[in-house]
């Protein structure tokens, strides 16, 4: 997930701009900007292109980059640099459907305190709502839901190694896929996990 500096840079990419110009705008050193730009490029949020001797940075045309741009335009004063931490992004990825604190903590392997703090911050800005004891993304923030869904879909697709892999299911950073060709894995090398083995632990 892009760090706060990377998100500040994304906010400034209203037109193609050089790393030196970004450094001047944000008052940060060239190496810090360069590292964060590389993060944006890796995350599919920005692209580099040459114009003469200059290398310019611009926003990517990916779905999640366009969704984030629309969200920023709609809520320009929202401090997304502070709100979109990795843990918050994981939590938001779960909240396309209602969940309580315990559910969220279990699904993304964070402690309840961390989850509660993130939920409190997101609730403060109205990005999520609590309904019947469960949290969900505020339906008014369609652009936020679009960004979260498309970001994690991009994240999952980047991690599919096989050319014939097909995504079956995706929720936040979690996903299931299948391959069309033989994996070469023998049945005896596949082990049961999770709820399928709970009964053995009594």
C-alpha positions as CSV (number, residue, x, y, z in Angstrom):
1,X,0.0,0.0,0.0
2,X,1.3,3.5,-0.8
3,X,2.8,5.3,2.2
4,X,1.6,8.8,3.3
5,X,4.3,10.5,1.1
6,X,3.2,8.5,-1.9
7,X,-0.4,9.6,-1.4
8,X,0.7,13.2,-1.1
9,X,2.5,12.9,-4.4
10,X,-0.6,11.3,-6.0
11,X,-2.6,14.3,-4.9
12,X,-0.1,16.6,-6.8
13,X,-0.2,14.6,-10.0
14,X,-2.9,16.8,-11.6
15,X,-0.7,17.0,-14.7
16,X,2.6,15.3,-15.7
17,X,5.4,16.6,-13.4
18,X,9.0,15.8,-12.7
19,X,10.4,14.4,-9.5
20,X,12.4,17.6,-8.9
21,X,9.2,19.6,-9.2
22,X,7.4,17.3,-6.8
23,X,10.3,17.6,-4.3
24,X,10.0,21.4,-4.5
25,X,6.2,21.4,-4.0
26,X,6.3,19.1,-1.0
27,X,9.6,20.3,0.5
28,X,11.1,16.9,0.5
29,X,14.4,15.5,-0.8
30,X,14.8,14.0,-4.2
31,X,15.5,10.4,-2.9
32,X,12.4,10.4,-0.7
33,X,10.2,11.4,-3.7
34,X,11.9,9.0,-6.0
35,X,11.3,6.1,-3.6
36,X,7.6,7.0,-3.1
37,X,7.1,7.5,-6.9
38,X,8.5,3.9,-7.4
39,X,5.9,2.7,-4.9
40,X,3.1,4.5,-6.8
41,X,4.3,2.9,-10.1
42,X,4.5,-0.5,-8.5
43,X,1.0,-0.2,-7.1
44,X,-0.4,0.8,-10.5
45,X,-1.3,4.3,-9.4
46,X,1.3,6.3,-11.5
47,X,3.4,6.0,-14.6
48,X,6.7,7.4,-15.8
49,X,7.4,8.6,-19.3
50,X,10.2,10.6,-20.9
51,X,9.7,13.9,-22.5
52,X,13.1,14.9,-24.0
53,X,15.6,14.7,-21.3
54,X,13.0,14.8,-18.6
55,X,11.2,11.9,-16.9
56,X,7.7,12.9,-16.0
57,X,5.3,11.3,-13.6
58,X,1.5,11.1,-14.2
59,X,-1.4,9.3,-12.8
60,X,-2.1,5.9,-14.2
61,X,-5.2,5.0,-16.2
62,X,-5.9,1.9,-14.0
63,X,-9.4,1.6,-12.5
64,X,-8.1,2.0,-8.9
65,X,-6.1,5.1,-9.9
66,X,-9.1,6.7,-11.5
67,X,-11.3,5.8,-8.5
68,X,-8.9,7.3,-6.1
69,X,-8.7,10.5,-8.2
70,X,-12.5,10.8,-8.2
71,X,-12.6,10.3,-4.5
72,X,-10.0,13.0,-3.9
73,X,-11.9,15.4,-6.1
74,X,-15.1,14.7,-4.3
75,X,-13.5,15.1,-0.8
76,X,-10.4,17.3,-1.3
77,X,-10.0,18.1,2.4
78,X,-10.1,14.6,3.6
79,X,-6.7,13.6,5.0
80,X,-6.3,10.3,3.1
81,X,-2.6,10.3,3.8
82,X,-3.5,9.6,7.4
83,X,-6.5,7.4,6.8
84,X,-5.3,5.0,4.2
85,X,-2.7,3.1,6.2
86,X,-2.1,-0.6,5.2
87,X,-4.2,-1.8,8.2
88,X,-7.0,0.6,7.3
89,X,-7.0,-0.6,3.7
90,X,-7.2,-4.2,4.8
91,X,-10.1,-3.3,7.1
92,X,-11.9,-1.4,4.4
93,X,-11.4,-4.4,2.1
94,X,-13.5,-6.4,4.5
95,X,-16.2,-3.8,4.9
96,X,-18.0,-4.2,1.6
97,X,-20.2,-6.4,3.8
98,X,-21.0,-5.7,7.5
99,X,-18.7,-7.2,10.1
100,X,-18.1,-6.7,13.8
101,X,-14.7,-6.0,15.4
102,X,-14.0,-9.6,16.3
103,X,-14.8,-10.8,12.8
104,X,-12.5,-8.2,11.2
105,X,-9.6,-8.9,13.6
106,X,-9.9,-12.7,12.9
107,X,-10.1,-12.3,9.1
108,X,-7.0,-10.0,8.8
109,X,-5.0,-11.3,11.7
110,X,-4.8,-7.9,13.6
111,X,-5.5,-7.4,17.3
112,X,-8.8,-5.9,18.4
113,X,-7.1,-2.8,19.6
114,X,-5.5,-2.0,16.2
115,X,-8.8,-2.7,14.5
116,X,-10.8,-0.6,16.9
117,X,-8.5,2.4,16.5
118,X,-8.7,2.2,12.7
119,X,-12.5,1.9,12.8
120,X,-12.7,4.9,15.1
121,X,-10.6,7.0,12.8
122,X,-12.6,5.9,9.7
123,X,-15.9,6.5,11.5
124,X,-14.8,10.0,12.6
125,X,-14.7,11.1,8.9
126,X,-17.9,9.2,8.0
127,X,-16.2,6.7,5.7
128,X,-17.8,3.8,7.5
129,X,-21.0,3.4,9.5
130,X,-22.0,1.1,12.4
131,X,-25.3,-0.7,11.8
132,X,-26.6,-3.2,14.4
133,X,-23.2,-3.6,15.9
134,X,-21.5,-4.2,12.6
135,X,-19.3,-1.8,10.5
136,X,-19.7,-1.2,6.8
137,X,-18.5,1.3,4.2
138,X,-20.8,4.3,4.0
139,X,-23.0,3.9,0.9
140,X,-22.6,7.6,0.2
141,X,-19.0,7.0,-0.5
142,X,-19.3,5.1,-3.8
143,X,-15.9,6.3,-5.0
144,X,-14.3,4.9,-1.8
145,X,-15.9,1.5,-2.3
146,X,-14.8,1.5,-6.0
147,X,-11.3,2.4,-5.1
148,X,-11.0,-0.3,-2.3
149,X,-12.5,-3.0,-4.5
150,X,-10.4,-2.2,-7.6
151,X,-7.2,-1.7,-5.5
152,X,-7.4,-5.1,-3.9
153,X,-8.4,-6.7,-7.3
154,X,-5.2,-5.2,-8.8
155,X,-3.2,-6.4,-5.8
156,X,-4.5,-10.0,-6.3
157,X,-4.0,-10.0,-10.1
158,X,-0.4,-8.9,-9.6
159,X,0.2,-12.0,-7.5
160,X,-1.2,-14.5,-9.9
161,X,1.9,-16.2,-11.3
162,X,0.3,-18.7,-13.7
163,X,-0.8,-17.5,-17.1
164,X,-3.9,-19.6,-17.1
165,X,-5.0,-18.7,-13.5
166,X,-8.6,-17.5,-13.1
167,X,-9.8,-15.5,-10.1
168,X,-12.7,-17.3,-8.4
169,X,-13.3,-15.1,-5.4
170,X,-11.7,-12.0,-3.8
171,X,-12.3,-10.0,-0.6
172,X,-9.7,-7.3,0.3
173,X,-6.3,-8.9,0.2
174,X,-7.7,-12.4,0.2
175,X,-8.4,-14.3,-3.0
176,X,-9.0,-17.8,-4.5
177,X,-8.0,-18.8,-7.9
178,X,-7.8,-21.9,-10.1
179,X,-5.5,-23.1,-12.8
180,X,-6.6,-24.8,-16.0
181,X,-3.5,-26.9,-16.3
182,X,-2.1,-29.7,-14.1
183,X,-0.2,-28.2,-11.1
184,X,2.0,-31.3,-10.8
185,X,1.0,-31.6,-7.1
186,X,0.1,-35.1,-6.0
187,X,-3.1,-35.6,-3.9
188,X,-1.1,-37.0,-1.0
189,X,0.9,-33.7,-0.8
190,X,-2.3,-31.7,-0.1
191,X,-3.1,-31.3,3.6
192,X,-6.3,-30.3,5.3
193,X,-6.3,-27.0,7.2
194,X,-8.6,-24.6,9.1
195,X,-12.2,-25.8,10.0
196,X,-11.7,-29.2,8.2
197,X,-9.3,-30.3,11.0
198,X,-10.9,-28.5,14.0
199,X,-12.6,-31.8,15.1
200,X,-9.2,-33.5,15.5
201,X,-8.2,-31.0,18.2
202,X,-10.8,-31.9,20.8
